[in-house]
Amino acid sequence: MIGRLRGTVDDRGGDWLLVDVGGVGFLVHCSSGTLANAKQGAQITLHTHLAVREDSMTLYGFISAHEQRLFQILTSVSGVGPKVGLALLSVMDADELSYAIASGNAASLARAQGVGQKLASRIVLELREKFTTEGPTTVPGVESEDVIAALMSLGYSQAEAADAVSRVNIPPGVELEERVRLALSHFAKARLD
């Protein structure tokens, strides 16, 4: 799995970058926000998501871990593939998109290419509870990545792990073991409900 790339922007297109990492060029598909931050010849660090299918392996890159996690949460919705996820992140930045979902604004999601009103409504319906309108977003932060990774190693999907972390109040400065235990308590509670 390729989780991050750091290299030089060798070339760019309408929705992709060619990033040279130690003499190897990685073709990375990106949102318009990420492309806007990538200047040809400049150094760049991208958080990545590798989509593996029967006939292809496609790498998607994001300027921030926050944008990457939102993309992964979006693509967990039935009918939202990587192209639609990128289209959504190209119409709005990650915070605006999170707020639109939290506030139930399906019309703003439907502006993205390949997203009709029906799909926009499904996205809002399935993801609305994962976000809040109080702040810009409640997608788990970088400090929660180790908890998400630990939950994934226990067999939970990335979307399930991110959801558990976002729903549990984990105080700062708590050891990893305790943070994982608190996140696991979400799954135990969900089974009882």
GROMACS elastic network, one bead per residue, 0.5 to 0.9 nm:
[ bonds ]
;  ai    aj funct       b0    kb
    1    49     6  0.82145   500
    1    50     6  0.67216   500
    2     5     6  0.76000   500
    2    47     6  0.88336   500
    2    48     6  0.65670   500
    2    49     6  0.70203   500
    2    50     6  0.64695   500
    2    59     6  0.82570   500
    3    46     6  0.85852   500
    3    47     6  0.60468   500
    3    48     6  0.50217   500
    3    49     6  0.63950   500
    3    50     6  0.78580   500
    4    45     6  0.71247   500
    4    46     6  0.55903   500
    4    48     6  0.51901   500
    4    49     6  0.82975   500
    4    61     6  0.81799   500
    5    19     6  0.80167   500
    5    21     6  0.73379   500
    5    26     6  0.86582   500
    5    44     6  0.79493   500
    5    45     6  0.55951   500
    5    46     6  0.52001   500
    5    47     6  0.66099   500
    5    48     6  0.71193   500
    5    61     6  0.83680   500
    6    19     6  0.80130   500
    6    20     6  0.83842   500
    6    21     6  0.65319   500
    6    43     6  0.72453   500
    6    44     6  0.56849   500
    6    46     6  0.64435   500
    6    47     6  0.89401   500
    7    10     6  0.89006   500
    7    19     6  0.58836   500
    7    20     6  0.53805   500
    7    22     6  0.74335   500
    7    42     6  0.82960   500
    7    43     6  0.54613   500
    7    44     6  0.56085   500
    7    45     6  0.66206   500
    7    46     6  0.87754   500
    8    18     6  0.84013   500
    8    19     6  0.54613   500
    8    20     6  0.51314   500
    8    21     6  0.67697   500
    8    40     6  0.77523   500
    8    41     6  0.58155   500
    8    42     6  0.54830   500
    8    44     6  0.60186   500
    8    45     6  0.87202   500
    9    12     6  0.74399   500
    9    17     6  0.67282   500
    9    18     6  0.59978   500
    9    20     6  0.63586   500
    9    38     6  0.69189   500
    9    39     6  0.66955   500
    9    40     6  0.50182   500
    9    41     6  0.51328   500
    9    42     6  0.56953   500
    9    43     6  0.63986   500
    9    44     6  0.67830   500
   10    17     6  0.75585   500
   10    18     6  0.53983   500
   10    19     6  0.55551   500
   10    20     6  0.59716   500
   10    25     6  0.78466   500
   10    40     6  0.59958   500
   10    41     6  0.58934   500
   10    42     6  0.83320   500
   11    16     6  0.85715   500
   11    17     6  0.59097   500
   11    18     6  0.50024   500
   11    19     6  0.72953   500
   11    20     6  0.89997   500
   11    40     6  0.61714   500
   11    41     6  0.80611   500
   12    15     6  0.78542   500
   12    16     6  0.57792   500
   12    18     6  0.60197   500
   12    19     6  0.87738   500
   12    35     6  0.81436   500
   12    38     6  0.85042   500
   12    39     6  0.86200   500
   12    40     6  0.71782   500
   13    16     6  0.51462   500
   13    17     6  0.63322   500
   13    18     6  0.85510   500
   13    35     6  0.88045   500
   14    17     6  0.86316   500
   14    32     6  0.83555   500
   14    35     6  0.84534   500
   15    28     6  0.85368   500
   15    29     6  0.56732   500
   15    30     6  0.55331   500
   15    31     6  0.65637   500
   15    32     6  0.69497   500
   15    35     6  0.73463   500
   15    86     6  0.89737   500
   16    27     6  0.67672   500
   16    28     6  0.54222   500
   16    30     6  0.54279   500
   16    31     6  0.82394   500
   16    35     6  0.75075   500
   16    60     6  0.86191   500
   16    61     6  0.87607   500
   17    26     6  0.79459   500
   17    27     6  0.58758   500
   17    28     6  0.52404   500
   17    29     6  0.64259   500
   17    30     6  0.71862   500
   17    35     6  0.75094   500
   17    38     6  0.81507   500
   17    61     6  0.87029   500
   18    25     6  0.59231   500
   18    26     6  0.54670   500
   18    28     6  0.62497   500
   18    29     6  0.88702   500
   19    24     6  0.79908   500
   19    25     6  0.53610   500
   19    26     6  0.51203   500
   19    27     6  0.65607   500
   19    28     6  0.73071   500
   19    43     6  0.89321   500
   19    44     6  0.81334   500
   20    23     6  0.57711   500
   20    24     6  0.54211   500
   20    26     6  0.63786   500
   21    24     6  0.52168   500
   21    25     6  0.62760   500
   21    26     6  0.74055   500
   22    25     6  0.83012   500
   26    59     6  0.80523   500
   27    58     6  0.81655   500
   27    59     6  0.69044   500
   27    60     6  0.85759   500
   28    48     6  0.82983   500
   28    58     6  0.75309   500
   28    59     6  0.50743   500
   28    60     6  0.52012   500
   28    61     6  0.56953   500
   29    58     6  0.77950   500
   29    59     6  0.62694   500
   29    61     6  0.60143   500
   29    62     6  0.88073   500
   29    86     6  0.83908   500
   30    33     6  0.80055   500
   30    34     6  0.59913   500
   30    35     6  0.63088   500
   30    59     6  0.89124   500
   30    60     6  0.58541   500
   30    61     6  0.52354   500
   30    62     6  0.63358   500
   30    63     6  0.87708   500
   30    86     6  0.68412   500
   30    90     6  0.86710   500
   31    34     6  0.53466   500
   31    35     6  0.62898   500
   31    36     6  0.86961   500
   31    60     6  0.87500   500
   31    61     6  0.79657   500
   31    62     6  0.72900   500
   31    85     6  0.88703   500
   31    86     6  0.52823   500
   31    87     6  0.70122   500
   31    88     6  0.84761   500
   31    89     6  0.58972   500
   31    91     6  0.87661   500
   32    36     6  0.60762   500
   32    37     6  0.88195   500
   32    86     6  0.83409   500
   32    87     6  0.85593   500
   32    89     6  0.75752   500
   32    91     6  0.80306   500
   33    36     6  0.51487   500
   33    37     6  0.67256   500
   33    62     6  0.85759   500
   33    63     6  0.80171   500
   33    89     6  0.76452   500
   33    90     6  0.62999   500
   33    91     6  0.89342   500
   33    92     6  0.84907   500
   33    93     6  0.69114   500
   34    37     6  0.52946   500
   34    38     6  0.66206   500
   34    46     6  0.86731   500
   34    61     6  0.77891   500
   34    62     6  0.58584   500
   34    63     6  0.52658   500
   34    64     6  0.84564   500
   34    90     6  0.87384   500
   35    38     6  0.51292   500
   35    39     6  0.80407   500
   35    62     6  0.89000   500
   35    63     6  0.85857   500
   36    39     6  0.76639   500
   37    44     6  0.86182   500
   37    63     6  0.75792   500
   38    41     6  0.88024   500
   38    42     6  0.71484   500
   38    43     6  0.82844   500
   38    44     6  0.68662   500
   38    63     6  0.88192   500
   39    42     6  0.54596   500
   39    43     6  0.82371   500
   39    44     6  0.85589   500
   40    43     6  0.86179   500
   44    63     6  0.83075   500
   45    62     6  0.85551   500
   45    63     6  0.69001   500
   45    64     6  0.87520   500
   46    60     6  0.89441   500
   46    61     6  0.54190   500
   46    62     6  0.52397   500
   46    63     6  0.51710   500
   46    64     6  0.71032   500
   46    65     6  0.84331   500
   47    60     6  0.83255   500
   47    61     6  0.55846   500
   47    62     6  0.51009   500
   47    63     6  0.63558   500
   47    64     6  0.63157   500
   47    65     6  0.58485   500
   47    67     6  0.86358   500
   47    68     6  0.64287   500
   48    59     6  0.66722   500
   48    60     6  0.54363   500
   48    62     6  0.61713   500
   48    63     6  0.89257   500
   48    65     6  0.85517   500
   48    68     6  0.68674   500
   49    58     6  0.83510   500
   49    59     6  0.58564   500
   49    60     6  0.51284   500
   49    61     6  0.65034   500
   49    62     6  0.84960   500
   49    68     6  0.72793   500
   49    71     6  0.87908   500
   49    72     6  0.79282   500
   50    57     6  0.68132   500
   50    58     6  0.57842   500
   50    60     6  0.63036   500
   50    61     6  0.88279   500
   51    56     6  0.81470   500
   51    57     6  0.56977   500
   51    58     6  0.51860   500
   51    59     6  0.62958   500
   51    60     6  0.77258   500
   51    82     6  0.79044   500
   52    55     6  0.81758   500
   52    56     6  0.61779   500
   52    58     6  0.65655   500
   52    59     6  0.87528   500
   53    56     6  0.51992   500
   53    57     6  0.61238   500
   53    58     6  0.83746   500
   54    57     6  0.82545   500
   60    68     6  0.86758   500
   60    82     6  0.81150   500
   60    86     6  0.86139   500
   61    64     6  0.89277   500
   61    68     6  0.74631   500
   62    65     6  0.70182   500
   62    66     6  0.85575   500
   62    67     6  0.60977   500
   62    68     6  0.55914   500
   62    71     6  0.89514   500
   63    66     6  0.86429   500
   63    67     6  0.71851   500
   63    68     6  0.80079   500
   64    67     6  0.53492   500
   64    68     6  0.64643   500
   64    69     6  0.88393   500
   65    69     6  0.61472   500
   65    70     6  0.85954   500
   65   141     6  0.80501   500
   65   142     6  0.68356   500
   66    69     6  0.52653   500
   66    70     6  0.62636   500
   66    71     6  0.86709   500
   66    94     6  0.73155   500
   66    95     6  0.89414   500
   66   139     6  0.70728   500
   66   140     6  0.78157   500
   66   141     6  0.68172   500
   66   142     6  0.75344   500
   67    70     6  0.51347   500
   67    71     6  0.61827   500
   67    72     6  0.87216   500
   67    89     6  0.78966   500
   67    93     6  0.80974   500
   67    94     6  0.55786   500
   67    95     6  0.86495   500
   68    71     6  0.51127   500
   68    72     6  0.63345   500
   68    73     6  0.87446   500
   69    72     6  0.50505   500
   69    73     6  0.61904   500
   69    74     6  0.85685   500
   69   139     6  0.71467   500
   69   140     6  0.78944   500
   69   141     6  0.89003   500
   69   159     6  0.88977   500
   69   162     6  0.82789   500
   70    73     6  0.50521   500
   70    74     6  0.60596   500
   70    75     6  0.85972   500
   70    85     6  0.87327   500
   70    89     6  0.86941   500
   70    94     6  0.69342   500
   70    97     6  0.88481   500
   70    98     6  0.79347   500
   70   139     6  0.68112   500
   71    74     6  0.50769   500
   71    75     6  0.61784   500
   71    76     6  0.87270   500
   71    82     6  0.78138   500
   71    85     6  0.57162   500
   71    86     6  0.72352   500
   71    88     6  0.87708   500
   71    89     6  0.76162   500
   71    94     6  0.87747   500
   72    75     6  0.52268   500
   72    76     6  0.64327   500
   72    82     6  0.86070   500
   72    85     6  0.81910   500
   72   158     6  0.77638   500
   72   159     6  0.71167   500
   73    76     6  0.52507   500
   73    77     6  0.73894   500
   73   127     6  0.82118   500
   73   139     6  0.87991   500
   73   158     6  0.80540   500
   73   159     6  0.56300   500
   73   162     6  0.80027   500
   73   163     6  0.87386   500
   74    77     6  0.57873   500
   74    80     6  0.66713   500
   74    81     6  0.82730   500
   74    82     6  0.86565   500
   74    84     6  0.87683   500
   74    85     6  0.60575   500
   74    88     6  0.88806   500
   74   123     6  0.74889   500
   74   127     6  0.80193   500
   74   159     6  0.89835   500
   75    78     6  0.74598   500
   75    79     6  0.79848   500
   75    80     6  0.50198   500
   75    81     6  0.53853   500
   75    82     6  0.62713   500
   75    84     6  0.80995   500
   75    85     6  0.61268   500
   76    79     6  0.86908   500
   76    80     6  0.71588   500
   76    81     6  0.82663   500
   76   158     6  0.88770   500
   76   159     6  0.65051   500
   77    80     6  0.55686   500
   77    81     6  0.82642   500
   77   122     6  0.79378   500
   77   123     6  0.64926   500
   77   126     6  0.70479   500
   77   127     6  0.80852   500
   78    81     6  0.80481   500
   78   119     6  0.89355   500
   78   122     6  0.84137   500
   78   123     6  0.85281   500
   79    84     6  0.86515   500
   79   119     6  0.72420   500
   79   122     6  0.89364   500
   80    83     6  0.78801   500
   80    84     6  0.56596   500
   80    85     6  0.63616   500
   80   115     6  0.86067   500
   80   119     6  0.80032   500
   80   123     6  0.82897   500
   81    84     6  0.54348   500
   81    85     6  0.61663   500
   81    86     6  0.87480   500
   82    86     6  0.61367   500
   82    87     6  0.85082   500
   83    86     6  0.52065   500
   83    87     6  0.61418   500
   83    88     6  0.87093   500
   83   114     6  0.83494   500
   84    88     6  0.61654   500
   84    89     6  0.86342   500
   84   112     6  0.77376   500
   84   113     6  0.72020   500
   84   114     6  0.61523   500
   84   115     6  0.68946   500
   85    88     6  0.52325   500
   85    89     6  0.63716   500
   85    90     6  0.86559   500
   86    89     6  0.50432   500
   86    90     6  0.60295   500
   86    91     6  0.87546   500
   87    91     6  0.64053   500
   87    92     6  0.89379   500
   87   112     6  0.55198   500
   87   113     6  0.59008   500
   87   114     6  0.75960   500
   87   115     6  0.83692   500
   88    91     6  0.53620   500
   88    92     6  0.65632   500
   88    93     6  0.85291   500
   88    97     6  0.75646   500
   88   109     6  0.66950   500
   88   110     6  0.86512   500
   88   111     6  0.82385   500
   88   112     6  0.53544   500
   88   113     6  0.77302   500
   88   115     6  0.81349   500
   89    92     6  0.53807   500
   89    93     6  0.57275   500
   89    94     6  0.63558   500
   89    97     6  0.71952   500
   89   112     6  0.85196   500
   90    93     6  0.69021   500
   90   112     6  0.77215   500
   91    97     6  0.84613   500
   91   108     6  0.87565   500
   91   109     6  0.81204   500
   91   111     6  0.72567   500
   91   112     6  0.58674   500
   91   113     6  0.86385   500
   92    95     6  0.79315   500
   92    96     6  0.57266   500
   92    97     6  0.56245   500
   92   108     6  0.88360   500
   92   109     6  0.86392   500
   92   112     6  0.88559   500
   93    96     6  0.54084   500
   93    97     6  0.60978   500
   93    98     6  0.86107   500
   94    97     6  0.51349   500
   94    98     6  0.60762   500
   94    99     6  0.86045   500
   94   136     6  0.88273   500
   94   137     6  0.83047   500
   95    98     6  0.51066   500
   95    99     6  0.61809   500
   95   100     6  0.85946   500
   95   135     6  0.89551   500
   95   136     6  0.52367   500
   95   137     6  0.59098   500
   96    99     6  0.51093   500
   96   100     6  0.60874   500
   96   101     6  0.86804   500
   96   136     6  0.73117   500
   96   137     6  0.85561   500
   97   100     6  0.50277   500
   97   101     6  0.62757   500
   97   102     6  0.85914   500
   97   108     6  0.85763   500
   97   109     6  0.77080   500
   97   137     6  0.89019   500
   98   101     6  0.52810   500
   98   102     6  0.61653   500
   98   103     6  0.86262   500
   98   128     6  0.87991   500
   98   131     6  0.64956   500
   98   132     6  0.80921   500
   98   133     6  0.84756   500
   98   136     6  0.70112   500
   98   137     6  0.56424   500
   98   138     6  0.80207   500
   98   139     6  0.81197   500
   99   103     6  0.59748   500
   99   104     6  0.84211   500
   99   105     6  0.84165   500
   99   131     6  0.73682   500
   99   132     6  0.71704   500
   99   133     6  0.58771   500
   99   134     6  0.88609   500
   99   135     6  0.81290   500
   99   136     6  0.62268   500
   99   137     6  0.66066   500
  100   103     6  0.52582   500
  100   104     6  0.60908   500
  100   106     6  0.72353   500
  100   107     6  0.89358   500
  100   108     6  0.69651   500
  100   109     6  0.74310   500
  100   124     6  0.83493   500
  100   133     6  0.86015   500
  101   104     6  0.51297   500
  101   105     6  0.60617   500
  101   106     6  0.70813   500
  101   109     6  0.80407   500
  101   123     6  0.74824   500
  101   124     6  0.51544   500
  101   125     6  0.85040   500
  101   127     6  0.69046   500
  101   128     6  0.55036   500
  101   129     6  0.89222   500
  101   130     6  0.89790   500
  101   131     6  0.71872   500
  101   132     6  0.87154   500
  101   133     6  0.89396   500
  102   105     6  0.77466   500
  102   124     6  0.73879   500
  102   127     6  0.77670   500
  102   129     6  0.70665   500
  102   130     6  0.76741   500
  102   131     6  0.50628   500
  102   132     6  0.53146   500
  102   133     6  0.56366   500
  102   137     6  0.85596   500
  103   106     6  0.87531   500
  103   124     6  0.85412   500
  103   128     6  0.75373   500
  103   131     6  0.87167   500
  103   132     6  0.77917   500
  103   133     6  0.62274   500
  104   107     6  0.87034   500
  104   121     6  0.81496   500
  104   124     6  0.57575   500
  104   125     6  0.79213   500
  104   128     6  0.68466   500
  105   108     6  0.58250   500
  105   109     6  0.70881   500
  105   120     6  0.86450   500
  105   121     6  0.84956   500
  105   124     6  0.75583   500
  106   109     6  0.51197   500
  106   110     6  0.62557   500
  106   117     6  0.69226   500
  106   118     6  0.88164   500
  106   119     6  0.87020   500
  106   120     6  0.50615   500
  106   121     6  0.53687   500
  106   122     6  0.86240   500
  106   123     6  0.79320   500
  106   124     6  0.63467   500
  107   110     6  0.50700   500
  107   111     6  0.69045   500
  107   116     6  0.89090   500
  107   117     6  0.67904   500
  107   120     6  0.71954   500
  107   121     6  0.82868   500
  108   111     6  0.55807   500
  108   112     6  0.79663   500
  108   120     6  0.83753   500
  109   112     6  0.59845   500
  109   115     6  0.70686   500
  109   116     6  0.82803   500
  109   117     6  0.80373   500
  109   119     6  0.88159   500
  109   120     6  0.55325   500
  109   121     6  0.84896   500
  109   123     6  0.85996   500
  109   124     6  0.87860   500
  110   113     6  0.77639   500
  110   114     6  0.81922   500
  110   115     6  0.50685   500
  110   116     6  0.50979   500
  110   117     6  0.53763   500
  110   118     6  0.84518   500
  110   119     6  0.77529   500
  110   120     6  0.54712   500
  110   121     6  0.85340   500
  111   114     6  0.86587   500
  111   115     6  0.69868   500
  111   116     6  0.78424   500
  111   117     6  0.88732   500
  112   115     6  0.55198   500
  112   116     6  0.81114   500
  113   116     6  0.82029   500
  115   118     6  0.79610   500
  115   119     6  0.58823   500
  115   120     6  0.61882   500
  116   119     6  0.54544   500
  116   120     6  0.60963   500
  116   121     6  0.85866   500
  117   120     6  0.50223   500
  117   121     6  0.60539   500
  117   122     6  0.86239   500
  118   121     6  0.52097   500
  118   122     6  0.63493   500
  118   123     6  0.88233   500
  119   123     6  0.62192   500
  119   124     6  0.86845   500
  120   123     6  0.51541   500
  120   124     6  0.63472   500
  120   125     6  0.86238   500
  121   124     6  0.51540   500
  121   125     6  0.60488   500
  121   126     6  0.86138   500
  122   126     6  0.60308   500
  122   127     6  0.83729   500
  123   126     6  0.53447   500
  123   127     6  0.58891   500
  123   128     6  0.77818   500
  124   127     6  0.53612   500
  124   128     6  0.51447   500
  124   129     6  0.87476   500
  125   128     6  0.57946   500
  125   129     6  0.82182   500
  126   129     6  0.75855   500
  126   130     6  0.85504   500
  127   130     6  0.54031   500
  127   131     6  0.71597   500
  128   131     6  0.57074   500
  128   132     6  0.77995   500
  129   132     6  0.72876   500
  130   138     6  0.71764   500
  130   139     6  0.75773   500
  130   163     6  0.64643   500
  130   166     6  0.69600   500
  130   167     6  0.75046   500
  131   134     6  0.89991   500
  131   136     6  0.89356   500
  131   137     6  0.61254   500
  131   138     6  0.53049   500
  131   139     6  0.69804   500
  131   166     6  0.83290   500
  132   135     6  0.65979   500
  132   136     6  0.78538   500
  132   137     6  0.64027   500
  132   138     6  0.63296   500
  133   136     6  0.69819   500
  133   137     6  0.74648   500
  133   138     6  0.89757   500
  134   137     6  0.80076   500
  135   138     6  0.73613   500
  137   140     6  0.85954   500
  138   141     6  0.79760   500
  138   166     6  0.63126   500
  138   167     6  0.89175   500
  139   162     6  0.74456   500
  139   163     6  0.82597   500
  139   165     6  0.87801   500
  139   166     6  0.63743   500
  140   143     6  0.79023   500
  140   144     6  0.59397   500
  140   145     6  0.76117   500
  140   148     6  0.88528   500
  140   162     6  0.63268   500
  140   163     6  0.81889   500
  140   165     6  0.64480   500
  140   166     6  0.55216   500
  141   144     6  0.54393   500
  141   145     6  0.70421   500
  141   166     6  0.89305   500
  142   145     6  0.53751   500
  142   146     6  0.83378   500
  143   146     6  0.70974   500
  143   147     6  0.83127   500
  143   172     6  0.88752   500
  144   147     6  0.52820   500
  144   148     6  0.63521   500
  144   149     6  0.87198   500
  144   162     6  0.84960   500
  144   165     6  0.71621   500
  144   179     6  0.86107   500
  145   148     6  0.50421   500
  145   149     6  0.60905   500
  145   150     6  0.85746   500
  145   162     6  0.85848   500
  146   149     6  0.50095   500
  146   150     6  0.61233   500
  146   151     6  0.86430   500
  146   176     6  0.75266   500
  146   180     6  0.88421   500
  147   150     6  0.50667   500
  147   151     6  0.62239   500
  147   152     6  0.85989   500
  147   161     6  0.79939   500
  147   162     6  0.87844   500
  147   165     6  0.75422   500
  147   176     6  0.68069   500
  147   177     6  0.85681   500
  147   179     6  0.65976   500
  147   180     6  0.55592   500
  147   183     6  0.78377   500
  148   151     6  0.51473   500
  148   152     6  0.61463   500
  148   153     6  0.86582   500
  148   156     6  0.89295   500
  148   158     6  0.68751   500
  148   160     6  0.88559   500
  148   161     6  0.52019   500
  148   162     6  0.60477   500
  148   164     6  0.86160   500
  148   165     6  0.71971   500
  148   180     6  0.82527   500
  148   183     6  0.88908   500
  149   152     6  0.50572   500
  149   153     6  0.62541   500
  149   154     6  0.87918   500
  149   158     6  0.79323   500
  149   161     6  0.80230   500
  150   153     6  0.51161   500
  150   154     6  0.65527   500
  150   161     6  0.87368   500
  150   180     6  0.70997   500
  151   154     6  0.50526   500
  151   155     6  0.67499   500
  151   156     6  0.57787   500
  151   157     6  0.80007   500
  151   158     6  0.81193   500
  151   160     6  0.86716   500
  151   161     6  0.58064   500
  151   180     6  0.71291   500
  151   183     6  0.82069   500
  151   184     6  0.78782   500
  152   155     6  0.51605   500
  152   157     6  0.57228   500
  152   158     6  0.61294   500
  152   160     6  0.85795   500
  152   161     6  0.65955   500
  153   156     6  0.72224   500
  156   159     6  0.81370   500
  156   160     6  0.60336   500
  156   161     6  0.61050   500
  157   160     6  0.51580   500
  157   161     6  0.61281   500
  157   162     6  0.85454   500
  158   161     6  0.50753   500
  158   162     6  0.60012   500
  158   163     6  0.84031   500
  159   162     6  0.51614   500
  159   163     6  0.60053   500
  159   164     6  0.85933   500
  160   163     6  0.50645   500
  160   164     6  0.61751   500
  160   165     6  0.86888   500
  161   164     6  0.51488   500
  161   165     6  0.62495   500
  161   166     6  0.86204   500
  161   183     6  0.79696   500
  161   184     6  0.89848   500
  162   165     6  0.51726   500
  162   166     6  0.61154   500
  162   167     6  0.86736   500
  163   166     6  0.51497   500
  163   167     6  0.62551   500
  163   168     6  0.88147   500
  164   167     6  0.52455   500
  164   168     6  0.63006   500
  164   183     6  0.55737   500
  164   184     6  0.75281   500
  164   185     6  0.86984   500
  164   186     6  0.59115   500
  164   187     6  0.72315   500
  165   168     6  0.54503   500
  165   169     6  0.78708   500
  165   170     6  0.78747   500
  165   179     6  0.87138   500
  165   180     6  0.86902   500
  165   182     6  0.84651   500
  165   183     6  0.55912   500
  165   184     6  0.89082   500
  165   186     6  0.83768   500
  166   169     6  0.77166   500
  166   183     6  0.88253   500
  167   183     6  0.82038   500
  167   186     6  0.74813   500
  168   182     6  0.68413   500
  168   183     6  0.61124   500
  168   185     6  0.84178   500
  168   186     6  0.67816   500
  169   182     6  0.80593   500
  169   183     6  0.86824   500
  170   173     6  0.89710   500
  170   174     6  0.75584   500
  170   178     6  0.88251   500
  170   179     6  0.62649   500
  170   182     6  0.70799   500
  170   183     6  0.81300   500
  171   174     6  0.62260   500
  171   179     6  0.83506   500
  172   175     6  0.89323   500
  174   177     6  0.83155   500
  174   178     6  0.64569   500
  174   179     6  0.64269   500
  175   178     6  0.55015   500
  175   179     6  0.63628   500
  175   180     6  0.88370   500
  176   179     6  0.50243   500
  176   180     6  0.61452   500
  176   181     6  0.85482   500
  177   180     6  0.52539   500
  177   181     6  0.62028   500
  177   182     6  0.87305   500
  178   182     6  0.61607   500
  178   183     6  0.86144   500
  179   182     6  0.51531   500
  179   183     6  0.62607   500
  179   184     6  0.86383   500
  180   183     6  0.50594   500
  180   184     6  0.60788   500
  180   185     6  0.86018   500
  181   184     6  0.50482   500
  181   185     6  0.62607   500
  182   185     6  0.51182   500
  182   186     6  0.70396   500
  183   186     6  0.54485   500
  183   187     6  0.73928   500
  184   187     6  0.53407   500
  184   188     6  0.65494   500
  184   189     6  0.87473   500
  185   189     6  0.60298   500
  185   190     6  0.84813   500
  186   189     6  0.51470   500
  186   190     6  0.61036   500
  186   191     6  0.87413   500
  187   190     6  0.50241   500
  187   191     6  0.63252   500
  187   192     6  0.88307   500
  188   191     6  0.52893   500
  188   192     6  0.65799   500
  189   192     6  0.51813   500
  189   193     6  0.64264   500
  190   193     6  0.52386   500
